């Protein structure tokens, strides 16, 4: 697909990788649990979540996830889109200010995915 036929192509500024991780969603205070979600994909700039929790577009949240069973990430972000389905909702989350160490961890995870996806590595 090219940018003309894919309305989302121009909106993605970073490569996304599929991820099968359960995450916790908190209000912007980082303390009040809103619900749990299934992380569908991850990039250095955002994520897509599947959950029964109800979030509103433009609301601020904090996502906590354990990446590769050893890296606890706490990622602030904003809900930039909402899709409602009979089973629940999907949300697009754009990350806000992410700590440098957490950003490096995410980028390493993404690079590892693309490196293993290619013949001969990176």
URWOKA-V100745 format. One record per backbone hydrogen bond with DSSP energy under -1.0 kcal/mol. CO is the residue of the C=O (numbers start at 1). NH is the residue of the N-H. E is the energy in kcal/mol with one decimal. If there is no record, write none. Layout:
BEGIN
co:CO nh:NH e:E
co:CO nh:NH e:E
END
This chain:
BEGIN
co:2 nh:6 e:-1.5
co:6 nh:9 e:-1.3
co:8 nh:11 e:-1.2
co:17 nh:42 e:-2.2
co:21 nh:39 e:-3.4
co:23 nh:37 e:-2.4
co:24 nh:64 e:-2.5
co:25 nh:34 e:-3.3
co:25 nh:35 e:-1.5
co:26 nh:62 e:-2.1
co:27 nh:30 e:-2.7
co:32 nh:27 e:-2.7
co:35 nh:25 e:-3.3
co:37 nh:23 e:-2.8
co:38 nh:50 e:-2.3
co:40 nh:19 e:-1.9
co:41 nh:48 e:-1.4
co:42 nh:17 e:-2.3
co:45 nh:95 e:-2.6
co:46 nh:43 e:-2.5
co:47 nh:93 e:-3.0
co:48 nh:40 e:-3.2
co:48 nh:41 e:-1.1
co:49 nh:91 e:-2.2
co:50 nh:38 e:-2.9
co:51 nh:89 e:-3.2
co:56 nh:59 e:-2.0
co:59 nh:79 e:-2.6
co:61 nh:77 e:-2.6
co:62 nh:26 e:-2.9
co:63 nh:75 e:-3.3
co:64 nh:24 e:-2.4
co:65 nh:73 e:-3.2
co:67 nh:70 e:-1.6
co:67 nh:71 e:-1.9
co:71 nh:67 e:-3.2
co:73 nh:65 e:-2.0
co:75 nh:63 e:-2.8
co:76 nh:96 e:-3.0
co:77 nh:61 e:-2.9
co:78 nh:94 e:-2.7
co:79 nh:58 e:-3.3
co:81 nh:92 e:-2.1
co:83 nh:90 e:-2.8
co:88 nh:85 e:-3.3
co:89 nh:51 e:-2.6
co:90 nh:83 e:-2.6
co:91 nh:49 e:-2.4
co:92 nh:80 e:-3.1
co:92 nh:81 e:-1.1
co:93 nh:47 e:-2.1
co:94 nh:78 e:-2.5
co:99 nh:103 e:-2.4
co:100 nh:104 e:-2.4
co:101 nh:105 e:-1.8
co:102 nh:106 e:-2.3
co:103 nh:107 e:-2.6
co:104 nh:108 e:-2.3
co:105 nh:109 e:-2.0
co:106 nh:110 e:-2.4
co:107 nh:111 e:-3.1
co:108 nh:112 e:-2.5
co:109 nh:113 e:-1.7
co:110 nh:114 e:-2.3
co:111 nh:115 e:-2.7
co:112 nh:116 e:-2.2
co:118 nh:121 e:-1.2
END
